[in-house]
Amino acid sequence: MDRIRLCISLRTILLQCFILRGVMCIQKREWVGSLTAKLTEGDVACYSEYMEMWIHGARIEGLAAWLSGTLRIQVNLESLDQLNLQLSACGYSLHKDPDKNFIFRVSYTGCFLQQQRGFHVLTLNLVKRITRFGGRRHSFIMTCPVVSVLPAREEIQCDPENIQVIRQVPHDNWNNELQWDLSLSDQLIVAMEDASLIQMNIVTNGSDIIVRGRRREILSPVKVMENEGEFLALKLVSGQYAYSMEAMCPTVTTSTADETVMHIFKRLLGLTKRGSTHTEELTVSDVSVNQTQNFTVHETSEFVSLIIPTTQILQTKTCTDSKQLLQSFYRVDVVLTFKETNHKMHWTMENTMPCTAGPAASYVTSSPAPHITVRPTLNFINTSLSTERAAVPTHTQPKQDSSTPRDHDGNLHKPFTSHTGRGRLV
């Protein structure tokens, strides 16, 4: 018996070593394959919702002068954080690269952009100083193809054991198909055909890409606004591009509270810059929920949270494995609009709870309960995020003016007014 156990242990160790070796080989191949070619001044990289240009440090004063004259602002290159607060009003941002040169990012909704023959175009007239008394003018043209349709849909299905995420297969700005690898928590990278090495199953179905996996293997615990959940930190990566498959499931429970809380991960919809530490700040401007008009919206820097009365969305069904058991579930369809983009995010959550012998939950309905109100008001709350997962950073709660209305818990309220189920800032 001891000899059999020893053989099993040795075989397990060898299998683990083989898997680890395979992962490391794939990682090495990916790292080598993703090395960026040496950039030259004026190079433009095109992404789904913005474009970037590399600017040599010697010419950055020319960009500063252009920004100052065009936007009529004071430009201080020594304080990029403060400068970017000013630039964000026009959809611009400026960041240093590791060599102390600069990356100038321009949103396609930014100021002074033009559309010409299917391209976004922005002309920069920069002056490179030659002497104390003058310089030489040089024009750069930032141009990228217009992306008419973005992959704006995400469907998440959570049950007690598994998670499934469905998004549309992305293409680049020239509508080219890309060869994708998987990046888990921005650390482990494997090819799509080797997804089983990280306990995932990836399939494409027409225009959709479907990710499946066991929750305990691929999800990490997080806490948003004192609500616990489990987060999938998954991206598709290809060359300079990254594409978010990130999603969050509610924690598994057999009971239900009076209110159901769902967390929607904020992200730009299409291709973004791979490995970038400079994420876009997104601010919700409009929310609609298909199933009900009565909901509350909360916002952190990473998540939009919805609070919905449980009675209005909860349903029950008989369990597949046992007709004597009942199972609670809900489906919520949400459309989000952000101030910083013209595109709408279509988000669907289906959450199925464990089977129970008695009533499946404290609320049992055969269909979503109707809710009638003349003029529903949605509270919009900007709240901080705390987390146990390194991939989603912790933020402190912003200072609040004592004159601003708060609820009994001290939360800051910014009222939405809803018409036919749509929330708008007032």
Buried (B, 14 or more C-beta within 10 A) or exposed (E): EEEEEEEEEEEEEEEEEEBEEBBEEBBEEBEEEBEEEEBEBBEBBBBBBBBBBBBBEEBBBBBBBBBEEBBEBEBEBEEBEEBBEBBBEBBBBBBEEEEEBBBBBBBBBBBBBEEEEEBBBBEBEBBBBEEEEEBEEBEBEBBBBEBEEBBBBBBBBBBBEBBBBBBBBBBBBEEEEBEBBBBBBBEBBBBBEBBEBBEBEBEEEEEBBBBBBEBEEBBBEBBBBEBEBBBBBBBBBBEBBBBBBBBBBBEBEEEBEEEBBBBBBBBBBBBBBBEBEEBBEBEBBBBBBEBBBBBBBBBBBBBBBBBBBBBBBBBBEEBEEEEEBBBBBBBBBBBBBBEBBEBBBBBBBBBBBBBBEEEBBEBBBEEBBEBEEEEBEBBBBBBEBBBEBEBBEEBEBEEEEEEEEEEEEEBBBBEBEBEEBBBBBE
